[in-house]
Amino acid sequence: QHTVPARLMLDQLCRELECLGSAAKVGQIGNILNRHLGNSVPDTSIVTRLLSKLGESKRPLQFANVWESLRHRNIEQDAYLASVAITSCRKCCEWGTALSI
């Protein structure tokens, strides 16, 4: 369960990513992630919720670029996070990214 500030931050983060559009580059996405998450490794619960929301939005290129940006942040990739990421990839039909997880 996310706290209210975490939910608000996640909603704002998703809105900013949506404004960038599907053609956003990894660097642009990284800047937005830095603004909202800082330079540290983000909390796994925030990452899983972000990936789920992106999967629901069905923007495959944006999902792939966010996933790449998150990987550069050295997130801990456990079985649960991999499952969420692959499920989100399936929703976006982003099979190449799913296979790389």
All heavy atoms as an XYZ file, in Angstrom:
782
protein
N       0.840     -1.178      0.000
C       0.000      0.000      0.000
C       0.886      1.242      0.000
O       1.726      1.392      0.848
C      -0.883     -0.035      1.233
C      -1.957      1.004      1.217
C      -3.242      0.449      0.653
O      -3.244     -0.526     -0.071
N      -4.338      1.064      0.967
N       0.681      2.112     -0.956
C       1.473      3.336     -1.041
C       0.892      4.408     -0.144
O      -0.305      4.493      0.057
C       1.485      3.874     -2.481
C       2.099      2.948     -3.453
N       3.415      2.588     -3.397
C       1.571      2.288     -4.505
C       3.673      1.761     -4.380
N       2.571      1.562     -5.062
N       1.761      5.242      0.377
C       1.295      6.396      1.134
C       0.761      7.419      0.145
O       1.037      7.357     -1.056
C       2.451      7.011      1.944
O       3.446      7.465      1.026
C       3.050      6.004      2.915
N       0.011      8.376      0.646
C      -0.567      9.397     -0.228
C       0.517     10.150     -0.993
O       0.414     10.300     -2.209
C      -1.475     10.356      0.567
C      -1.928     11.513     -0.287
C      -2.676      9.587      1.104
N       1.607     10.624     -0.332
C       2.635     11.328     -1.106
C       3.246     10.452     -2.210
O       3.513     10.936     -3.304
C       3.678     11.703     -0.055
C       2.926     11.758      1.227
C       1.876     10.682      1.103
N       3.442      9.163     -1.937
C       4.012      8.272     -2.953
C       3.058      8.123     -4.126
O       3.473      8.134     -5.284
C       4.339      6.908     -2.342
N       1.767      8.005     -3.854
C       0.782      7.890     -4.933
C       0.732      9.157     -5.762
O       0.657      9.110     -6.989
C      -0.603      7.596     -4.352
C      -0.966      6.144     -4.334
C      -2.449      5.976     -4.122
N      -2.923      6.742     -2.993
C      -3.270      6.239     -1.822
N      -3.198      4.962     -1.618
N      -3.694      7.022     -0.866
N       0.759     10.313     -5.085
C       0.736     11.587     -5.813
C       1.978     11.738     -6.681
O       1.900     12.191     -7.824
C       0.621     12.752     -4.837
C      -0.702     12.887     -4.099
C      -0.622     13.993     -3.057
C      -1.831     13.142     -5.072
N       3.134     11.365     -6.129
C       4.375     11.447     -6.888
C       4.309     10.530     -8.100
O       4.692     10.908     -9.199
C       5.565     11.062     -5.987
C       6.926     11.160     -6.659
S       7.469      9.682     -7.549
C       7.496      8.480     -6.269
N       3.789      9.320     -7.914
C       3.681      8.371     -9.014
C       2.720      8.882    -10.091
O       3.005      8.786    -11.279
C       3.229      7.012     -8.480
C       3.192      5.873     -9.474
C       4.578      5.613    -10.044
C       2.653      4.618     -8.808
N       1.593      9.448     -9.670
C       0.642     10.018    -10.638
C       1.278     11.153    -11.430
O       1.116     11.242    -12.647
C      -0.621     10.527     -9.930
C      -1.487      9.393     -9.402
O      -1.299      8.233     -9.829
O      -2.342      9.670     -8.543
N       2.004     12.035    -10.743
C       2.675     13.151    -11.412
C       3.743     12.633    -12.371
O       3.867     13.111    -13.499
C       3.297     14.101    -10.390
C       4.046     15.265    -10.992
C       3.160     16.210    -11.779
O       1.975     16.350    -11.508
N       3.725     16.861    -12.770
N       4.498     11.647    -11.939
C       5.528     11.038    -12.782
C       4.909     10.464    -14.048
O       5.389     10.714    -15.156
C       6.257      9.950    -11.985
C       7.257      9.068    -12.722
C       8.370      9.880    -13.336
C       7.823      8.031    -11.761
N       3.803      9.739    -13.905
C       3.135      9.152    -15.069
C       2.589     10.224    -16.007
O       2.673     10.083    -17.228
C       2.025      8.208    -14.619
S       2.653      6.685    -13.898
N       2.062     11.315    -15.437
C       1.563     12.413    -16.284
C       2.699     13.040    -17.093
O       2.545     13.336    -18.282
C       0.865     13.469    -15.439
C      -0.572     13.130    -15.106
C      -1.318     14.320    -14.550
N      -0.778     14.803    -13.294
C      -1.083     14.317    -12.091
N      -1.928     13.324    -11.983
N      -0.556     14.831    -10.996
N       3.846     13.255    -16.441
C       4.981     13.847    -17.160
C       5.482     12.912    -18.258
O       5.823     13.363    -19.350
C       6.107     14.181    -16.190
C       5.831     15.424    -15.388
C       7.036     15.870    -14.597
O       8.165     15.847    -15.131
O       6.841     16.244    -13.424
N       5.528     11.617    -17.966
C       5.947     10.662    -18.993
C       4.954     10.653    -20.150
O       5.347     10.581    -21.309
C       6.084      9.258    -18.398
C       7.258      9.047    -17.451
C       7.157      7.690    -16.768
C       8.585      9.193    -18.172
N       3.676     10.748    -19.833
C       2.647     10.783    -20.863
C       2.801     12.018    -21.747
O       2.652     11.942    -22.964
C       1.267     10.772    -20.207
C       0.131     10.640    -21.181
C      -1.198     10.548    -20.467
O      -1.300      9.811    -19.472
O      -2.144     11.231    -20.918
N       3.141     13.150    -21.141
C       3.338     14.391    -21.907
C       4.514     14.279    -22.872
O       4.510     14.910    -23.927
C       3.536     15.577    -20.973
S       2.035     16.092    -20.138
N       5.518     13.503    -22.491
C       6.663     13.318    -23.391
C       6.270     12.591    -24.670
O       6.848     12.803    -25.712
C       7.764     12.501    -22.706
C       8.696     13.211    -21.765
C       9.699     12.227    -21.208
C       9.411     14.364    -22.436
N       5.298     11.720    -24.566
C       4.863     10.947    -25.719
C       5.695      9.696    -25.901
O       6.679      9.454    -25.208
N       5.289      8.902    -26.852
C       5.913      7.601    -27.087
C       7.332      7.691    -27.638
O       8.107      6.767    -27.497
C       5.051      6.778    -28.051
O       3.841      6.455    -27.429
N       7.661      8.792    -28.271
C       8.979      8.909    -28.896
C      10.046      9.462    -27.945
O      11.144      9.781    -28.375
C       8.883      9.802    -30.129
N       9.737      9.537    -26.654
C      10.698     10.082    -25.690
C      11.956      9.221    -25.640
O      11.900      8.002    -25.701
C      10.056     10.150    -24.305
N      13.081      9.876    -25.549
C      14.372      9.192    -25.477
C      14.673      8.777    -24.047
O      14.137      9.331    -23.086
C      15.490     10.112    -25.984
C      15.258     10.650    -27.364
C      15.461      9.556    -28.392
C      15.366     10.150    -29.778
N      14.580      9.400    -30.682
N      15.567      7.804    -23.903
C      15.950      7.291    -22.590
C      16.474      8.420    -21.701
O      16.135      8.495    -20.520
C      16.987      6.153    -22.730
C      17.515      5.725    -21.375
C      16.380      4.961    -23.459
N      17.263      9.338    -22.254
C      17.807     10.454    -21.474
C      16.724     11.369    -20.934
O      16.793     11.822    -19.788
N      15.710     11.672    -21.756
C      14.601     12.514    -21.307
C      13.840     11.829    -20.171
O      13.475     12.461    -19.184
C      13.631     12.777    -22.465
C      14.196     13.632    -23.568
C      13.257     13.678    -24.755
O      12.893     12.639    -25.301
N      12.873     14.888    -25.138
N      13.614     10.538    -20.327
C      12.915      9.779    -19.295
C      13.752      9.735    -18.025
O      13.233      9.902    -16.922
C      12.578      8.365    -19.806
C      11.499      8.475    -20.886
C      12.130      7.461    -18.665
C      11.242      7.205    -21.652
N      15.054      9.557    -18.177
C      15.949      9.546    -17.027
C      15.894     10.850    -16.252
O      15.922     10.854    -15.019
N      15.795     11.978    -16.963
C      15.694     13.276    -16.291
C      14.429     13.371    -15.454
O      14.454     13.886    -14.333
C      15.724     14.422    -17.315
C      17.088     14.597    -17.938
O      18.098     14.185    -17.381
N      17.121     15.202    -19.115
N      13.322     12.883    -15.983
C      12.060     12.907    -15.234
C      12.150     11.977    -14.023
O      11.727     12.327    -12.926
C      10.872     12.539    -16.144
C      10.619     13.675    -17.128
C       9.620     12.253    -15.317
C       9.559     13.396    -18.147
N      12.719     10.794    -14.220
C      12.883      9.867    -13.094
C      13.754     10.490    -12.003
O      13.447     10.378    -10.819
C      13.486      8.543    -13.566
C      12.600      7.673    -14.451
C      13.368      6.452    -14.934
C      11.330      7.263    -13.732
N      14.832     11.168    -12.402
C      15.708     11.823    -11.424
C      14.961     12.901    -10.638
O      15.146     13.040     -9.438
C      16.926     12.446    -12.103
C      17.951     11.418    -12.494
O      17.954     10.302    -11.987
N      18.823     11.791    -13.410
N      14.131     13.659    -11.335
C      13.390     14.730    -10.680
C      12.435     14.168     -9.611
O      12.250     14.752     -8.554
C      12.610     15.525    -11.719
C      12.416     16.944    -11.365
C      11.871     17.860    -12.441
N      11.017     17.319    -13.461
C      11.399     17.133    -14.739
N      12.615     17.412    -15.123
N      10.557     16.663    -15.624
N      11.834     13.019     -9.896
C      10.845     12.453     -8.980
C      11.427     11.460     -7.983
O      10.923     11.337     -6.869
C       9.713     11.785     -9.763
C       8.832     12.769    -10.437
N       7.808     13.425     -9.792
C       8.839     13.248    -11.706
C       7.218     14.238    -10.633
N       7.824     14.159    -11.796
N      12.450     10.732     -8.385
C      12.981      9.669     -7.534
C      14.348      9.989     -6.960
O      14.864      9.236     -6.141
C      13.078      8.355     -8.333
C      11.789      7.864     -8.988
C      12.070      6.643     -9.840
C      10.724      7.572     -7.944
N      14.946     11.073     -7.416
C      16.302     11.386     -6.985
C      17.296     10.498     -7.725
O      16.927      9.778     -8.647
N      18.543     10.558     -7.328
C      19.574      9.771     -8.001
C      19.758      8.397     -7.390
O      20.559      7.615     -7.860
C      20.910     10.519     -7.978
C      20.866     11.742     -8.863
O      20.261     11.710     -9.926
N      21.478     12.817     -8.415
N      19.015      8.113     -6.331
C      19.180      6.823     -5.658
C      18.382      5.733     -6.371
O      17.587      5.999     -7.264
C      18.711      6.940     -4.204
O      17.347      7.283     -4.175
N      18.611      4.507     -5.944
C      17.850      3.377     -6.478
C      16.423      3.496     -5.946
O      16.221      3.617     -4.736
C      18.485      2.036     -6.037
C      17.645      0.864     -6.518
C      19.907      1.935     -6.545
N      15.423      3.504     -6.826
C      14.049      3.713     -6.366
C      13.497      2.513     -5.602
O      13.942      1.384     -5.783
C      13.271      3.936     -7.666
C      14.098      3.315     -8.730
C      15.519      3.392     -8.268
N      12.525      2.784     -4.769
C      11.820      1.752     -4.021
C      11.151      0.781     -4.993
O      10.513      1.205     -5.953
C      10.776      2.425     -3.125
C      10.013      1.442     -2.294
O      10.500      1.092     -1.204
O       8.930      1.017     -2.745
N      11.260     -0.513     -4.733
C      10.719     -1.526     -5.638
C       9.216     -1.394     -5.813
O       8.699     -1.606     -6.915
C      11.071     -2.940     -5.127
O      12.479     -3.018     -4.954
C      10.645     -4.004     -6.106
N       8.512     -1.017     -4.761
C       7.054     -0.894     -4.890
C       6.667      0.232     -5.847
O       5.693      0.114     -6.591
C       6.402     -0.685     -3.521
O       6.813      0.531     -2.952
N       7.433      1.314     -5.854
C       7.176      2.412     -6.796
C       7.464      1.945     -8.221
O       6.704      2.212     -9.149
C       8.042      3.645     -6.451
C       7.663      4.202     -5.086
C       7.942      4.718     -7.530
C       6.298      4.824     -5.005
N       8.563      1.219     -8.387
C       8.930      0.730     -9.726
C       7.865     -0.217    -10.262
O       7.457     -0.105    -11.417
C      10.316      0.041     -9.697
C      10.612     -0.641    -11.018
C      11.395      1.057     -9.367
N       7.394     -1.148     -9.430
C       6.395     -2.104     -9.917
C       5.099     -1.395    -10.288
O       4.491     -1.714    -11.312
C       6.120     -3.217     -8.889
O       5.739     -2.644     -7.648
C       7.331     -4.099     -8.700
N       4.694     -0.414     -9.498
C       3.468      0.322     -9.821
C       3.643      1.143    -11.097
O       2.747      1.213    -11.929
C       3.073      1.223     -8.651
C       1.751      1.881     -8.825
C       0.617      0.857     -8.860
N      -0.575      1.506     -9.357
C      -1.317      1.052    -10.348
N      -1.037     -0.087    -10.924
N      -2.364      1.715    -10.760
N       4.799      1.761    -11.252
C       5.081      2.524    -12.468
C       5.025      1.620    -13.699
O       4.385      1.947    -14.696
C       6.454      3.193    -12.370
C       6.961      3.910    -13.619
C       6.030      5.046    -14.027
C       8.371      4.428    -13.387
N       5.660      0.459    -13.621
C       5.645     -0.468    -14.754
C       4.229     -0.942    -15.069
O       3.849     -1.065    -16.237
C       6.566     -1.653    -14.485
C       8.061     -1.326    -14.397
C       8.854     -2.574    -14.036
C       8.567     -0.710    -15.684
N       3.455     -1.203    -14.023
C       2.069     -1.629    -14.233
C       1.261     -0.547    -14.941
O       0.517     -0.823    -15.886
C       1.404     -1.972    -12.904
O       1.989     -3.098    -12.334
N       1.421      0.702    -14.481
C       0.690      1.812    -15.107
C       1.106      1.985    -16.570
O       0.272      2.244    -17.431
C       0.915      3.110    -14.345
C       0.115      3.220    -13.090
C       0.293      4.598    -12.472
C      -1.011      4.967    -11.836
N      -1.288      6.359    -11.771
N       2.390      1.846    -16.830
C       2.861      1.975    -18.214
C       2.325      0.846    -19.083
O       1.991      1.051    -20.243
C       4.385      2.007    -18.260
C       5.026      3.278    -17.731
C       6.531      3.097    -17.607
C       4.700      4.460    -18.622
N       2.248     -0.355    -18.515
C       1.673     -1.470    -19.263
C       0.221     -1.224    -19.618
O      -0.218     -1.504    -20.738
N      -0.513     -0.670    -18.667
C      -1.920     -0.367    -18.897
C      -2.100      0.705    -19.970
O      -3.099      0.733    -20.667
C      -2.583      0.085    -17.593
C      -2.686     -1.022    -16.570
C      -2.998     -0.519    -15.170
O      -3.222      0.701    -14.988
O      -2.989     -1.350    -14.251
N      -1.120      1.591    -20.112
C      -1.227      2.676    -21.091
C      -0.977      2.202    -22.514
O      -1.262      2.924    -23.462
C      -0.261      3.809    -20.751
O       1.073      3.412    -21.015
N      -0.422      1.000    -22.653
C      -0.183      0.382    -23.970
C       0.658      1.262    -24.896
O       0.316      1.497    -26.045
C      -1.497     -0.001    -24.624
C      -2.278     -1.031    -23.834
C      -3.477     -1.499    -24.588
C      -4.363     -2.468    -23.868
N      -3.958     -3.201    -22.771
N       1.780      1.749    -24.355
C       2.741      2.507    -25.156
C       4.051      1.734    -25.167
O       4.909      1.958    -24.317
C       2.955      3.892    -24.564
C       1.778      4.787    -24.708
C       2.167      6.214    -24.361
N       0.978      6.981    -24.190
C       0.465      7.304    -23.018
N       1.052      6.953    -21.914
N      -0.641      8.000    -22.945
N       4.231      0.826    -26.119
C       5.389     -0.065    -26.083
C       6.741      0.631    -26.109
O       7.639      0.266    -25.347
C       5.213     -0.965    -27.296
C       4.125     -0.388    -28.097
C       3.366      0.565    -27.248
N       6.915      1.626    -26.941
C       8.209      2.296    -27.026
C       8.523      3.031    -25.731
O       9.640      2.971    -25.221
C       8.245      3.257    -28.218
C       9.561      3.978    -28.449
C      10.702      2.970    -28.658
C       9.463      4.902    -29.644
N       7.538      3.708    -25.187
C       7.745      4.414    -23.928
C       8.059      3.422    -22.807
O       8.954      3.652    -22.006
C       6.534      5.258    -23.564
C       6.806      6.155    -22.368
C       5.644      7.058    -22.061
O       4.522      6.587    -21.942
N       5.913      8.335    -21.929
N       7.345      2.308    -22.772
C       7.622      1.300    -21.751
C       9.061      0.819    -21.870
O       9.785      0.734    -20.878
C       6.672      0.099    -21.869
C       6.977     -0.960    -20.863
C       6.407     -0.911    -19.609
C       7.876     -1.975    -21.144
C       6.721     -1.865    -18.655
C       8.197     -2.928    -20.204
C       7.610     -2.871    -18.959
N       9.497      0.508    -23.082
C      10.861      0.007    -23.298
C      11.896      1.035    -22.845
O      12.902      0.675    -22.211
C      11.066     -0.347    -24.769
N      11.661      2.301    -23.127
C      12.611      3.343    -22.734
C      12.624      3.580    -21.225
O      13.680      3.824    -20.639
C      12.321      4.646    -23.484
C      12.732      4.557    -24.933
O      13.537      3.709    -25.313
N      12.176      5.413    -25.758
N      11.458      3.496    -20.577
C      11.415      3.622    -19.115
C      12.135      2.435    -18.486
O      12.929      2.598    -17.557
C       9.958      3.731    -18.606
C       9.897      3.567    -17.095
C       9.351      5.064    -19.012
N      11.884      1.237    -19.003
C      12.560      0.048    -18.467
C      14.076      0.196    -18.595
O      14.820     -0.079    -17.660
C      12.074     -1.211    -19.174
C      12.792     -2.436    -18.729
C      13.723     -3.143    -19.434
C      12.685     -3.088    -17.460
N      14.177     -4.196    -18.683
C      13.566     -4.189    -17.468
C      11.927     -2.847    -16.320
C      13.705     -5.040    -16.384
C      12.062     -3.696    -15.239
C      12.941     -4.775    -15.275
N      14.536      0.680    -19.732
C      15.971      0.880    -19.938
C      16.520      1.915    -18.957
O      17.597      1.730    -18.382
C      16.251      1.294    -21.385
C      17.694      1.354    -21.743
C      18.409      0.009    -21.652
O      17.759     -1.044    -21.793
O      19.633      0.013    -21.406
N      15.782      2.998    -18.752
C      16.209      4.018    -17.787
C      16.285      3.444    -16.382
O      17.213      3.741    -15.630
C      15.238      5.199    -17.789
O      15.321      5.899    -18.995
N      15.318      2.632    -16.009
C      15.311      2.015    -14.679
C      16.475      1.041    -14.515
O      17.092      0.970    -13.460
C      13.981      1.305    -14.422
C      12.780      2.224    -14.195
C      11.488      1.427    -14.225
C      12.925      2.988    -12.887
N      16.796      0.310    -15.555
C      17.918     -0.639    -15.485
C      19.234      0.102    -15.238
O      20.097     -0.394    -14.531
C      18.014     -1.462    -16.766
C      16.979     -2.537    -16.859
C      17.099     -3.322    -18.131
N      18.414     -3.143    -18.731
C      19.104     -4.095    -19.331
N      18.612     -5.270    -19.434
N      20.268     -3.845    -19.854
N      19.376      1.290    -15.781
C      20.583      2.094    -15.563
C      20.679      2.583    -14.122
O      21.742      3.016    -13.696
C      20.627      3.303    -16.510
C      20.928      2.933    -17.924
N      22.129      2.412    -18.324
C      20.151      2.992    -19.034
C      22.094      2.179    -19.621
N      20.905      2.516    -20.079
N      19.583      2.526    -13.398
C      19.554      2.970    -12.004
C      19.869      1.825    -11.042
O      19.761      1.970     -9.843
C      18.191      3.567    -11.670
C      17.867      4.786    -12.517
C      16.441      5.215    -12.319
N      16.233      5.874    -11.053
C      16.508      7.146    -10.796
N      17.012      7.899    -11.745
N      16.279      7.664     -9.624
N      20.236      0.668    -11.582
C      20.612     -0.504    -10.780
C      19.507     -0.978     -9.843
O      19.756     -1.299     -8.690
C      21.887     -0.230     -9.973
C      23.062      0.036    -10.883
O      23.225     -0.640    -11.888
N      23.853      1.035    -10.545
N      18.279     -1.036    -10.359
C      17.194     -1.563     -9.541
C      17.419     -3.050     -9.302
O      18.004     -3.742    -10.126
C      15.811     -1.342    -10.199
C      15.753     -1.983    -11.590
C      15.453      0.117    -10.256
C      14.378     -2.000    -12.195
N      16.972     -3.505     -8.151
C      17.100     -4.926     -7.820
C      16.051     -5.698     -8.605
O      14.849     -5.480     -8.446
C      16.885     -5.132     -6.323
C      17.077     -6.569     -5.906
C      16.862     -6.763     -4.425
O      17.063     -5.805     -3.659
O      16.479     -7.874     -4.045
N      16.503     -6.572     -9.476
C      15.583     -7.309    -10.332
C      15.313     -8.686     -9.729
O      15.989     -9.653    -10.034
C      16.154     -7.439    -11.737
C      16.283     -6.109    -12.432
C      16.775     -6.254    -13.856
O      16.559     -7.276    -14.489
N      17.427     -5.234    -14.355
N      14.278     -8.750     -8.880
C      13.894    -10.030     -8.304
C      12.789    -10.651     -9.155
O      12.363    -10.087    -10.169
C      13.463     -9.858     -6.847
C      12.290     -8.896     -6.683
O      11.655     -8.515     -7.688
O      12.000     -8.539     -5.534
N      12.326    -11.824     -8.752
C      11.316    -12.551     -9.526
C      10.006    -11.764     -9.622
O       9.355    -11.763    -10.669
C      11.073    -13.926     -8.911
N       9.629    -11.087     -8.543
C       8.379    -10.325     -8.546
C       8.449     -9.164     -9.542
O       7.546     -8.977    -10.354
C       8.056     -9.807     -7.146
C       6.781     -9.010     -7.104
C       5.544     -9.628     -7.248
C       6.815     -7.625     -6.955
C       4.377     -8.897     -7.236
C       5.647     -6.884     -6.936
C       4.430     -7.526     -7.070
O       3.276     -6.795     -7.073
N       9.533     -8.406     -9.499
C       9.694     -7.284    -10.420
C       9.746     -7.784    -11.864
O       9.132     -7.193    -12.752
C      10.951     -6.474    -10.094
C      11.218     -5.270    -10.990
C      10.066     -4.270    -10.953
C      12.511     -4.593    -10.599
N      10.445     -8.876    -12.097
C      10.502     -9.453    -13.447
C       9.112     -9.852    -13.920
O       8.751     -9.615    -15.078
C      11.445    -10.653    -13.461
N       8.320    -10.435    -13.032
C       6.959    -10.840    -13.390
C       6.102     -9.634    -13.757
O       5.381     -9.651    -14.763
C       6.331    -11.603    -12.223
O       4.987    -11.911    -12.506
N       6.181     -8.577    -12.960
C       5.421     -7.355    -13.250
C       5.878     -6.759    -14.579
O       5.064     -6.352    -15.404
C       5.575     -6.328    -12.103
C       5.039     -4.961    -12.499
C       4.886     -6.832    -10.850
N       7.181     -6.708    -14.787
C       7.722     -6.134    -16.024
C       7.277     -6.939    -17.244
O       6.867     -6.369    -18.256
C       9.242     -6.062    -15.950
N       7.341     -8.256    -17.144
C       6.943     -9.097    -18.284
C       5.447     -8.970    -18.549
O       5.019     -8.885    -19.701
C       7.366    -10.557    -18.034
C       8.895    -10.645    -18.118
C       6.707    -11.509    -19.030
C       9.472    -11.959    -17.635
N       4.644     -8.932    -17.498
C       3.195     -8.750    -17.669
C       2.904     -7.405    -18.327
O       2.064     -7.316    -19.230
C       2.471     -8.844    -16.314
O       2.705    -10.154    -15.770
C       0.981     -8.611    -16.444
N       3.611     -6.364    -17.908
C       3.435     -5.044    -18.519
C       3.866     -5.062    -19.981
O       3.218     -4.451    -20.829
C       4.216     -3.990    -17.739
O       3.714     -3.897    -16.424
N       4.949     -5.766    -20.275
C       5.398     -5.903    -21.666
C       4.321     -6.584    -22.505
O       4.060     -6.187    -23.638
C       6.674     -6.746    -21.743
S       8.154     -5.932    -21.169
N       3.703     -7.615    -21.942
C       2.647     -8.340    -22.660
C       1.504     -7.391    -22.990
O       0.991     -7.389    -24.115
C       2.142     -9.508    -21.818
C       1.019    -10.288    -22.496
C       0.452    -11.367    -21.599
N      -0.031    -10.866    -20.322
C      -1.228    -10.299    -20.121
N      -2.056    -10.124    -21.134
N      -1.588     -9.904    -18.927
N       1.110     -6.549    -22.046
C       0.020     -5.608    -22.274
C       0.360     -4.627    -23.388
O      -0.516     -4.159    -24.099
C      -0.313     -4.853    -20.987
C      -0.959     -5.727    -19.940
C      -1.208     -4.938    -18.669
C      -1.801     -5.813    -17.587
N      -1.953     -5.074    -16.326
N       1.656     -4.301    -23.526
C       2.118     -3.349    -24.541
C       2.526     -4.046    -25.839
O       2.903     -3.370    -26.787
C       3.349     -2.595    -24.042
S       3.069     -1.441    -22.733
N       2.499     -5.364    -25.844
C       3.023     -6.146    -26.993
C       4.494     -5.825    -27.228
O       4.951     -5.761    -28.377
C       2.201     -5.895    -28.246
S       0.504     -6.449    -28.081
N       5.241     -5.615    -26.170
C       6.662     -5.286    -26.243
C       7.449     -6.577    -25.971
O       8.061     -6.759    -24.923
C       6.998     -4.190    -25.219
C       8.418     -3.698    -25.239
C       8.867     -3.180    -26.589
O       8.116     -2.447    -27.268
O       9.986     -3.528    -26.969
N       7.428     -7.473    -26.944
C       7.981     -8.818    -26.751
C       9.491     -8.823    -26.656
O      10.071     -9.608    -25.912
C       7.483     -9.746    -27.849
C       5.993     -9.758    -27.912
C       5.205     -9.295    -28.927
C       5.082    -10.191    -26.893
N       3.874     -9.422    -28.595
C       3.779     -9.981    -27.354
C       5.262    -10.736    -25.612
C       2.651    -10.299    -26.611
C       4.134    -11.053    -24.873
C       2.850    -10.828    -25.369
N      10.162     -7.952    -27.397
C      11.622     -7.889    -27.345
C      12.116     -7.538    -25.950
O      13.067     -8.147    -25.441
N      11.468     -6.559    -25.322
C      11.844     -6.191    -23.963
C      11.534     -7.323    -23.003
O      12.342     -7.623    -22.116
C      11.111     -4.899    -23.533
O      11.428     -3.861    -24.459
C      11.507     -4.478    -22.129
N      10.398     -7.970    -23.166
C      10.024     -9.082    -22.288
C      11.070    -10.184    -22.345
O      11.464    -10.735    -21.308
C       8.656     -9.640    -22.673
N      11.558    -10.486    -23.526
C      12.563    -11.543    -23.661
C      13.905    -11.155    -23.045
O      14.661    -12.005    -22.607
C      12.765    -11.910    -25.130
C      11.584    -12.633    -25.779
C      11.801    -12.759    -27.281
C      11.351    -13.991    -25.131
N      14.181     -9.846    -22.980
C      15.458     -9.412    -22.406
C      15.446     -9.361    -20.883
O      16.483     -9.218    -20.255
C      15.851     -8.038    -22.959
O      15.034     -7.026    -22.397
N      14.271     -9.474    -20.285
C      14.161     -9.426    -18.825
C      14.514    -10.780    -18.299
O      15.148    -11.088    -17.431
C      12.736     -9.018    -18.373
C      12.448     -7.618    -18.864
C      12.565     -9.119    -16.874
C      11.022     -7.177    -18.709
